[in-house]
Amino acid sequence: MSDRVFEDRRAALEEAFFAKHNQELLARLRERDRQATDEGALSAASGITDPAVLKQLLGLGIGAATVAALALAPLVLVAWADGAMSKEEQSAILSAAHKRGLQPGGPGHALLEHWMSQAPGPEIAEAWKAYIRALTASMPEAERHALREAVLGQAEQVADAAGGFLGLGVGNRVSAAERAVLHELAAAFGA
């Protein structure tokens, strides 16, 4: 009788072990499927096919629903370059977001608002650079140049929005810190 009790106990423990192992394995497979789906959706929304860039973006919380905000990161980076974002810079960024179709209340707009209320860390600048390099890697030179001019033009408008010394439009309207960020953005295009 005691052999049967031990055998039943062994079988129950074995079954519990494998049930837990199977649940963990199933959870890992589901997570891998979710990541692949997220990568696929982000790739479709952004045009990026480089798996390393897709993983980097997803790791920062940038997915298919928020990738449009990433396209506006240069504007935010320029606005924060001198350590503060003026109301005029905020207005210029929100205007650009509206022109790009970023709807208030949506996830991309929420991410943009977060970056406007709190300066994004250097990982956002690095993610944008990786994004733009991947996006322009196979672009014809004329398209890459046009995109570069559009992005830098909008970023310069934001830098110019605060308006020179004490916001009076006197002196150089773009600060040295903003100019440095503009050069860094231009370098991401290979220029």
N, C-alpha and C positions, 0 to 999 in steps of 0.2 A: 504494500500500500504506500509506504513512504517513498518508494521509487517513482510511483505514479504522480505523487504530489510534487516531487522535485522536477519531474519531466514536464508537468503542466506549468510549473513556475518558470522553468527555463524557456519553454515555448512562449509564454506570455511576455517575458522580458525581451526575448528575441524579436517578437512581433512589435513590441513597443519601440525598440531600437530602430528597426527597419522602417516603421511608420514615421518616426521622427526624421530619420535620414531621408526618406522619400519626400516628406514635406519640405525639408530644406532644399533638396535638389529641385523640386518643383518651383519653389520660390525663386531660386537662382535662375532657372530657365525662363520664368515669367519676367524677371527683371532684365535679363538679356534680350528677350523679345521686345520689352518696353523700350529699352535703350535703342535697339535697332529701328523700331518704329519712330522714336523721337528723332534719331539721326536721319532717317529717311524723310520725315516731314520737314526738318530743318534744311536738309539738302534741297528739297523741292522749293521751299520758300526763299532760300538764299542763293541758290545756284552753285553752292560750294559742294565739291565732291571729296575733298581731302578729309579722310576719317580723323586725322589728328586735330584739324581745325574744328571739325564738328564736335568732337569730344571736348575740346577746350571750351567752346561756346556753351555746350550743354552743362559743363561743370560750373560755369558762372551763372547758370540759371537763364541763359538766353536760348530760347527755343523758337519754333516756327511762329508762335504768337507774339514774340517780343523782338524778333530779328530786325524789324523796322526801326526800333529804338536804337539798335546798335549802329545803324546807318547815320543816326544823328549824334553819335558819341563825339565826333570831332568838334561839334558846336559846343557841347557841354564841356569838353576838355579845355577849349579855348576860353570859355567863360570863367572857368575855375582857375585858370593859369596864374592869376595874380592873387589867389587865395579867397576871393569873394565873387559872388555873382550878383550883378546889379539887376534892378527891375527891368531895365532896358534890354539887357542880355537875355533875361528870362522871356521877355516878350518876343524877341527875335527868334529864340529857340522854339517857342510855342507856335509862332507863325510858320516856321519851317515844318514843324510837325503836322500842322493843319494842312499845309500844301501837299504833304506826302500822304495824307489820308489817315494819319494816326488819330483815332477817335478817342475823345475823353471817356474814361471809364473802362477802356480796353486794357489788356495786360501790357501792351507796348507803351501806351501812354502812362500807365502807372509806373513802369520802370523808368521812363524818362523823367517823370515828376520826382521819383526817388533820387535820381542823379542830380536833379536841380536843387533839391533840398539838402543833399549831403554829397560832397565831392566824391566821385567814384575813385576807387583805388587804381594803382598803376596796372593792375591786371585787366582792367577794362580797356586801357590804351593799348596794351599788348594784344588783347583779343581783337580789337578793331584793326590793328596792323595786320594780324594774321588773316583776318577776314578779307581785308582789302587786297592783300597779296594773292590770296587764293582766288578771289573774285576776278582779279585782273590778269591772272597768269596766262590765260588763253585768249584774252581780248586783243583784237587788232589795235595797233598803236593809236590810231585816230580815236577809237572809242575810249581807250585808257586815258588819253590826253583830255578828252571831253569830260570824263568822269572826274578826273583830277581837278580840272578847272572849276567844275560845279561844286565839288566838296570844299575845295579851298576858298572859293568865292563866298560860299555860305558861311564858312568859319570866319573869314575876314569880316563879313558883315556883322557877325556877333561880336567880334573883337572891337569893331568900330562903334557898336551900338552904345557903349558906355560913354564915349565921347571925350577923349583927351583929359587934360588936367582938371581934376575935380568935376568931371562930367560937363565942363563948359564948352567943349569943342575947341579949346585952345591948346596949341602944341601938337605933339604927335598923338594921334587918336588911338594908336595900337601900342600897348605897353611892350617892353622888352620881353617880359615873361610870355605874353601872348604871341609875340613874334617867334619866340623859341618853339612854342607848341606848333605854330603854323609850319615852321621848317621841319619839325619832326613828322607832322602829318604828310607833308610833301614827300619826305624820304620814303614813306611807306609805299608810294607809287613807283618807287625806283627812280625818282628824279632828284 
